[in-house]
């Protein structure tokens, strides 16, 4: 096998002093070096800065020459290594990792890294933290710039997580390293990049953060009343059986609550909804739960709106079920919720013809009845599921 032409070299804030002998040799032997201006300056070598917006095209144009790419620390943990490797054959590159920010932060704090959530929030919303931050939880987050820690503190306080302890870690591993801490609701630190923040929820009150499992409270979502209610949603998701990485089609999405919980359990979702007001609620829920890139909405009604969508692993029809829609669906796990007499008759026929499971769910909640209380029934829901 030919010698790799590209060396992907992890570089820390300590510059060349932190490089291994193999990394130094690869850097010294390069005919051209690519890197961010900060990395080129740290390494003390001339080179070509990455274009803005980032693109590997200029580097790929040098194929056949000896090329080095300087990247942050561990190239394959929120680094550029994977982007480069995806564009190349395995024999074209060799990586020389260095300790990354997560490893350095855990080493400074004495945290077990396998028990800590590690997130790259330099290009993602703070809401990605919502399902992770509970009492006792820990996270280490890479942030975009020196203003981001203050923004994160304000977001935490707005979520009722102001008691979170924030440890600000600046320029880890280099001569400018600085480590300070503050509570989110009293944050008043001025910070500079590169910066990460470690979050410790040890002081949060019991019940903080989102519960895990199925069936978040209805008021956790933006909706106009058209929402799969909490108890029904929990049963629906149990039938849908989410798995990490799987794709859900949510047809007649309403608020998108089923899609949100599917994604919080590791999946991806496309939510189909014809009404503009409800599409706005779906967009608000995507933002509130930090699901951009994992959940999206499609304006329109099935079956026409399904054309061109990627093949699903599971399908939920929460509204607008008809024989035409069911006939147009591709093979996948299927759950249909019926509330009207017409859709209930349809799913009964489908169950008789195609099998699966047919469940009727009735939910009653206590409500004031004069000076006492009584049971108030919600509309019964018939659920047809097919594996």
SULSUL-V112370 format. One record per backbone hydrogen bond with DSSP energy under -0.5 kcal/mol. CO is the residue of the C=O (numbers start at 0). NH is the residue of the N-H. Records with the same first field share a line. If there is no record, write none. Layout:
CO=NH + NH
This chain:
4=66
5=7 + 93
6=8 + 68
7=9 + 95
8=70
10=72
11=14
13=16
14=17
15=18
19=23
20=24
21=25
22=26
23=27
24=28
26=29
31=67
32=47
33=69
34=49
35=39
36=40
37=41
38=42
39=43 + 44
41=15
46=48
47=34
54=50
55=59
56=60
58=61
59=62
61=64
64=63 + 66
65=30 + 31
66=6
67=33 + 69
68=8 + 70
70=10
72=74 + 97
73=76
74=80 + 81
79=83
80=84
81=85
82=86
83=86
84=87
88=91
89=92
91=4 + 5
93=7
95=9
99=103
100=104
101=105
102=106
103=107
104=108
105=109 + 110
110=112
111=114
112=115
116=118 + 139
118=120 + 141
124=127
125=128
126=129
128=131 + 132
129=209
131=133
133=136
136=200
137=116
138=198
139=118
140=196
141=120
144=147 + 148
145=190
146=150
147=151
148=152
149=153
150=154
151=155
152=156
153=157
154=158
155=160
156=159
160=163
161=184
163=165 + 183
164=166 + 199
165=167 + 181
166=168 + 197
167=169 + 179
168=195
169=177
170=173
171=12
173=176
177=169
179=167
181=165
182=185
183=186
193=170
194=142
195=168
196=140
197=166
198=138
199=164
200=135 + 203
204=207
216=219
217=220
220=222
224=226
226=228
228=232
229=233
230=234
231=235
232=236
233=237
234=238
235=239
236=240 + 241
242=245
245=267
246=312 + 313
247=249 + 269
248=250 + 315
249=251 + 252 + 271
250=317 + 318
252=254 + 255
255=259
256=260
257=261
258=262
259=263
260=264
261=264 + 266
262=265
265=244
267=247
268=295
269=249 + 271
270=272 + 297
271=251 + 252
272=299
274=278
275=279
276=280
277=281
278=282
279=283
280=284
281=285
282=286
283=287
284=288
285=290
286=289
290=293 + 294
293=268
295=270
297=272
300=304
302=305
303=306
305=308
312=332
313=248
314=334
315=250 + 317
316=336
321=325
322=326
323=327
324=327 + 328
325=328
332=314
333=385
334=316
335=337 + 383
337=381
339=343
340=344
341=345
342=346
343=347
344=348
345=349
346=350
347=351
348=352
349=353
350=354
356=384
358=360 + 382
359=361
360=380
362=377
364=375
366=373
368=371
371=368
373=366
374=376
375=364
380=360 + 382
381=337 + 383
382=358 + 384
383=335
384=356
385=333
